[in-house]
Every structure is written in C-alpha cells, then in structure tokens.
Amino acid sequence: MKNCIALVATACLVLACVAAPTLEARPGGNPEQVDLSGQWILRGDVMHPGGEGQMIRIPSAVRRDSDQRRSERSSKGASVRVFIESGRSLKVTQTVYGLFFSYDRAIVEEYNFGENRDVNVGPIKARRVAGWDGVAFVIETMDERGNVLAESWRLEQGGAVLVRHMTITERGKRTLDTRQVFDRA
C-alpha cells in the first residue's frame, strides 16, 4: 500500500512539473497614461523571422504579400513566428481600450488593454495576453507547444523614439532576441 501511495504521489509531482506553461494575464487600462500614437519610420531594414532563430533582412524596397510571408514563416521554427509583423512605416493609433499597429499601410494588428484570448493565423492557434507593464506595452503569444513570443513597446528619448523588443522562447531556450527602433515621422 505504501508503494502505491508513493507511486501516485510521484506521478502527481511529475505531472505538476510538466504541466503546460501559462501566460499571466495583464491588467486592463493604461495606468501610466502612456500614448504610443503616431507615425513612425523604422531605422534600418525590415526584419522577418527565419528558421533556427535567424532573422532575414528584407530591404524596404522589396514588397511581399502578407499571406506569402506568413506561409513562409509557418514552415520554420516555432509557430508563434507567424504572429510577427513588421514594416518600414508604422502608424500607431491608441484608444482608451487598445492599440492598433498599421505596418506599411497594409497590415493592421489590434491589441486590447488587458487582452487574454485565443488567436489564430490559419491552422496556427495560440493564446495571447496584452497590457501595460509600467510604461511598456507588452504582448505575449504562446503556441500550442508552449513556445512564447514576447513583444514590448516603449517610448524613449522624450517620446521621439519608439522601441520594440521581441523575444521567442522555445522549450526554455531563447531562439530570438531582437530590437527594432522607430523614429517619429
């Protein structure tokens, strides 16, 4: 009987250790009253995620169809990569309830303050949380395998510069860590 109890206790402990990771919900609102609104221009080339944590530089003069980029990205690396969007020009519109990011006047992403929901791109499903962490707007997206794309947006240099920091963590290992810097247009 003691062996049976010990076996059940060990099994419960092992299951608790390998439980699927979760994302911590972020509060709604904008307590620091930060306003990311504006027209922004990316410094350098547009970056899109490649395989094995590498970033592919795409000169701003090269235009690609959004669906084509997404299908290329979904075949390599963590599936959360399909949720990365980027562009040379960026328009950020902010409301009381959320943010809209418009890349190159073609791709629009919407995030609500305090967001905690399921999202998908075609067959790729993920969980997303978004909200403020002090003066940074943070978006975390986790795919079905527990890979996490974390993005943070913050103003620097008195609001003249918008900085985006992105990381991807796959199986506990950081496979992407990059920054994009946007100047106010």
Order of alpha helices (4+ residues) and beta strands (2+ residues): alpha-beta-beta-beta-alpha-beta-beta-beta-beta-beta-beta-beta-beta-beta
